[in-house]
Amino acid sequence: MLLNLTDTHLNITLESWEKLWAFKFDDFHIELKNITNVSTQKPELNQFEIRAPGTFIPYLIKAGTFYTTKTKKFYYVTQDSNYLVLDLKNELDNQIILTFKNGENESWYEQIQKAIQQL
């Protein structure tokens, strides 16, 4: 997974195999003004999510689009516990939840937080 931060956007590009797991073949281009919150905390689990489309293998991977009665979330979460959670407005997804290896989530959290505070 590749993230790129510009003055106005956060771009998220999934690698080929990540796209297959998530059934997501286009990239995310998120306007920074549409990020309402960024966090490294593990999100609350909702047992009433509908996966459409995506992959879910318990304790291994949760990838793709998941719907609840009120929200649409995109997950690319593996066994890693280094979360990056983006709360969004005016975007197709209400929330994007990602995990990273080696603590990269903290670095991205700081960069995104700084960028949205400067708006």
Buried (B, 14 or more C-beta within 10 A) or exposed (E): BEBEBEEEBBEBBBEEEBBEBBBBEEEBBBBBEBBEEBBBEEBEEEEEBEBEEBBBEEEEBBBBBBBEEEEBBBBBBBEBEBBBBBBBEEBEBBBBBBBBEEEBBEEBBEBBBEBBEEE
